[in-house]
Amino acid sequence: MRAVVVEQWGGPENLVEREVERPEPGLNEVLVRVHAAGVNPVDWKTRAGGALIEWGTVPAVGWDVSGTVEAVGPGVGMFRPGDEVFGMPLFPRQAGGYAEYVVAPARHLAPKPAGLTHVEAAALPLAALTAWQALVDAADVRPGERVLVHAAAGGVGHFAVQIAKARGAYVIGTASAGKHDLVRQLGADEVIDYRAVRFEDVVSDIDVVLDGLGGETAERSLKVLRAGGRLITLPGPDDVPAAPEGVRAVWVLVEPDHLGLREIAALVERGALKPVVETVLPLAEAARAHEIGEQGRTTGKIVLTVA
């Protein structure tokens, strides 16, 4: 099968399409024929240095996939060949989603949301699960709470705005001025141009902050939280600031989540969640996808078409 592999750690030029052996499903595993693969910041960060991931003998990148079940291994009762599925297999272990086929534990997948193309569905898993696990599992956002989402037009951010709104929250997003209309369309009640003002000067009494930036943004976010507030930061454990008494600050790392994928699909199917896909490229242009992503200006997601 065709797959994009990492020839050596470093720049995007080290992503190369190769012929590799097609995997076979084992116990409780599913073989998926990949139609589309999502691209995420963790992809280029690991490609650059090989950090975080448990690599196999042939380093292959990518986790977000949407496709069709090709075969099932012994013990799998929830899927059959021909089923359309999406998911984020194995994270943070190597999955090799930039490929024609991928093997996944059955419960790392879920039925593809009805009405979405494979390209749209491939944009969902890692970013939408990150937003879901941060806002629902970690922060337990409740109706009427005030939620601040940093980078609200980005991959995780644009899902977080919609998920928080679906939970009944009052949502404030930060984004550059040119992206304000989109963030409002996603459901934000207020949008702040982070280039024009410091958010802590214009926002207060926040219950939950979702911080996908880290560094000083995480530190400054503590200033806007009310007593009992929660700061959920995503970049890494070193970006969790020391929180004052009465405030909770935690790092969340996304994990495969069958039930979370089903909840996300349900939101999509009732019109409460929609992926924004800015760039679609063929698998052979994975390096170009990384070059675009590393510029840090993507609205929504980048997706590779495979089949």
N, C-alpha and C positions, 0 to 999 in steps of 0.2 A: 504494500500500500504506500501511498504518498504521505509523507509527514515532514513537518518543519522541525529541524533539530538544531541544537546549539553546538557549533563546531568548536568554539572555545569561548570562555567568558570575555565579555567586552561589549562593543557597540553593535548596532542593529545589523551590520554587515556580516556578523557571525551567525545569523539565522539563515539556514540553507535548506532547501527542499531536497529530500532524499527518498529513495525506496528502502523501506524497512519491513521487517516481518510483521504480518498482521497478528494482533493478539487473539487469544482464545479465552472465552469466559470460563471461570472456574466455579466453585461452589458459591451459590447466592450472587453470582455476577451476571451482567448483561453485556452483550456486545452491541454497540451502537454504531450505525452508519451515520457519520457526522455530515449534516447539511450546512451548518454554520457554526462558527466558533467566535465567542466574544473575546475582546482584547481588554486587559486591565492593567493598571499601573504595576501590580505585583509581577506581571509578566516581564516587563522590561527591567524592573529592579532586580529580579532573580537572574535574568539573562546577563546583566552587567557584571554580576559577581558570584552567582551560584549560591547566594545565602538563603537561609530559611528552609529550602526544599531538600527532601531526601531524594537524591537523584538516582536513576537507574543507570544501566551500562551505556545507554544512548540518551543523553539529556534532551528531552523534548518538552516544549513549553505549552501552556494553555490549560485552562480549566473549564471555562464556560462552553457548553455544547448544547446544540439542539439537533435532533436527528430522528432516525427510525431504528427501532430494535431489529437487529439482524439475527441474533440468536440469544438464547438464554442458557445459563448453566444449571446444573442440578440444584434443586431446592428453591428455585425462583417460581413463585406462584402469582405475582402481581403484574407481570408483563408477559406479552407474547410477541413473536416476530410480527413486524408490521406496525406495532404501536408507535405513536409519535411521542417522544419524550424530550425533556430538557433537564439540565442539572449542572452541578459543579463537583465532579467526582474527585474523591481522595484528598482534597486540599487539607493540609499543606504538603502532602506527599505528591510526587510527580504523577500527573495524569496523562499528559501528551495530547491535549485537546486540539492542537493544530495538526490534524491528521484526518485521513479518510475514515478511520475506525478508532474507537476507544472502548476499553473495557472499564466497567464501573460496577461497584456494589449496587444491587438493585435499589436499596433505600437511599442512595445518593442521587436518585432521579425521581421525576414525577411526570405525570401526563402533561404534554405541552398545552398551554392555555389555548382554548378554542378561539379561533378568529385571528390569531397571530401567525405571521409567517415564521419560518425557521430563523431568519435573520433577526426579527424582532425578539423571538424567544431566546436566542443566544445572547442577547444583550442583558438578559435579566439575572441569571443565577447569582454570581459572586457579588455584584453591586447591590442588587435588591435584597439578597439574604443578609448582607452586611447591614443595610439600613434597618431591616426587620429585626434582626437579632440585637442591634444596638437600641432601637427605640421601643420595641415591644418586650423582648426578653430581659434586657439589662435595665432599661430606664422605666419600663412599665408606664408609658405615656397614657394619660387619662383624658377624658373629655374636659375641655375648658382650660387645660394647661397651656402655658406659653412655651413654645419650642423654637429655639434658634438653630438654624441649619447653616453652617459655613459651607462655602463653595456649592451653593444651592443649584447651580446649573450643571454641575459635574456628574460623573458616573454614579457615585453613591448619593450625592446631594439631591439630584433630581428625583430619585426614588424616595429619599427620605422626606422631602416636602410632601409628596403624595401620600405616603404611609402615615405621616403625622396628621395630615388633614383627614384621612380616612378614620383615624382614631378620635377625631373630634377636637383636635388641638387648634390653638391659634398659632399660626406658623409665620415666622420671620426668617427670611433668607438673606445671605450676603452673596453678592455677585457684581461683576462689572456692569456698567450702565447699559451696555449693548445687549445684555442678557436678561434685563429686568422684565420685559414683556413675556418671555418664555416662563420665567419663574412664577409670575402672576398667573399665567395660564395653567400652570401645574397646581395652583391652589394657594400659593402664599398670600397671606393677608398684608404683609409688608415686605418690601425689598430694600436693602441697604447697599449703596455703592461703596464698597470697602476702599476704593481708591480716593473717594472724596471726603469721607469722614471716618473716624475711628468708631467702630460699632459700640464700644463700651460708653461712648459719650452720648449715644442716642437710644440705647436700649437698656432696660432694667427689669427687675422682677421676673426673671426667666426661670422656668421650672426645669427645663432640659436643654442642654447645648449638645449638638452633635458636631464634633470637630474632626474634620478630615485633613487638617493641615498640620497640627502639632506645633511645637516650638513656642514662640511668644503668643501665638493665637490661643493656645490652650491656657497659658498663664492669664492672659487678658480676659478670657471667657469666665474665669472665676469671679470677676468683678460684677458680672451682670446677673449672677445666680442669686435667687432668694434663699432663705433658710429652707433646708430640705431639698434643695436643687441637686440635679445630677449632671455631671460633665462626663460624656462618653467620648473618648478620643480613639482614633483609629490608626494613626501612623505606626506607633510602637510603644512598648512599655516605658521607654525613656521619656516619652512625651506626656506622661501623666504628672501634672504638677501636684505639689503638696496642698491639699484642700483644707480650708478652715473648718472648724468644728461645725457640724450641721450640714455640711455639703459633701457629697460623694463624688469622687473622681475615679474612673476605671478605664482600662484599655480593653477593647473588644477585638478579638480576632475571629473572623468568620469561620464557620465549620459546615460541612455537609449536613443537610437538614431536610429530610423528606417532607415532614409536616409543614415546615416553613415554606418550602416550594409550593405545596398545595394551597397554603394561605395566600401566597403571592398570586398564584394562578386564579384564585377566587376573586381577588381584588381586580385583576385584569378583566376577568369575564363579566364583572358587574360594572365596568367602566370607571373604576376608581384609581386605576394604575395603568400608565402607558409608558413604554420605553421610548426614549428619544435616541435615534440612531443617526449620528451626523455623517459618518464615513463608512462605506462598504467597499472592501477590496477583496480580490481573489486570494486564495491561500498562498500562491506564489509570491505575493507582495507583502508577506508578513513583516519583512524588514521595514518597508515603507510605513506600514501601520504603526510600528514602534517609533519610527522617526516622528510621525505626526503626534502620537500620544505623548512623547517626551517633551514636546513643546509646551505642554501644560495649558493649552487653550481649548481643549475639546469640550464641546457642549454635548452632554449625554455620552453615548458610547461609540466605539469603533468595533466593527464586526467583519470577520473574514468569511467569505463564501467558500465552501469546500466541495459539495456535490451540486 
